[in-house]
């Protein structure tokens, strides 16, 4: 009888010791995995912020957002030959270039953009090109459809307004 009790006690102690060892190993592995994950997150954050070096990092000054709006600026031309093109960097700085095309002449304007806002007064088409670039739309195809749904379709743009 004492033998059976000793065997039971030994088995229970063995299971308890093995359980404690396996649990300790599990905790040790979890701590190691958490440290590796924290290191990976920190390295990714440093890459995005540009702290690791110039190679492979995101440069906030590089032009990356492009938006273009085509329109009929003059009564004499159709086919949306005029356009406004916005070229912006990550922080919204850049330039918006507009070309007003007619049969006999073409006018081209360039305006500086800071923080997504024009330093000079912008035409509605120039503002739409900037919005299109900021939203990542590239070509503002939906602009005419949105205006038509709102009942906001205007005639050709005023060339004097585009020149501002």
QUIQUIDA-V870729 format. One record per backbone hydrogen bond with DSSP energy under -0.5 kcal/mol. CO is the residue of the C=O (numbers start at 1). NH is the residue of the N-H. If there is no record, write none. Layout:
# QUIQUIDA-V870729
co->[CO	CO]
nh->[NH	NH]
This chain:
# QUIQUIDA-V870729
co->[1	2	3	4	5	6	7	8	9	10	11	12	13	14	15	16	17	18	19	20	21	22	23	24	25	26	27	28	29	30	31	32	33	34	35	36	37	38	39	40	41	42	43	44	45	46	46	46	47	47	54	57	58	59	60	60	64	65	67	68	69	71	71	72	74	82	83	84	85	86	87	88	88	89	92	93	94	95	96	97	98	99	99	100	105	107	109	111	112	113	114	117	123	124	125	126	127	128	129	130	131	132	132	133	137	138	138	139	140	141	142	143	144	145	146	147	147	148	157	158	158	159	160	161]
nh->[5	6	7	8	9	10	11	12	13	14	15	16	17	18	19	20	21	22	23	24	25	26	27	28	29	30	31	32	33	34	35	36	37	38	39	40	41	42	43	44	45	46	47	48	49	50	51	52	50	58	57	59	60	62	90	91	66	88	86	140	84	73	82	157	77	71	99	69	97	67	95	64	65	92	116	89	113	87	111	85	109	83	101	107	102	100	98	96	119	94	117	114	127	128	129	130	131	132	133	134	135	137	138	136	139	68	140	141	143	145	146	147	148	149	150	151	152	151	159	161	162	163	164	164]
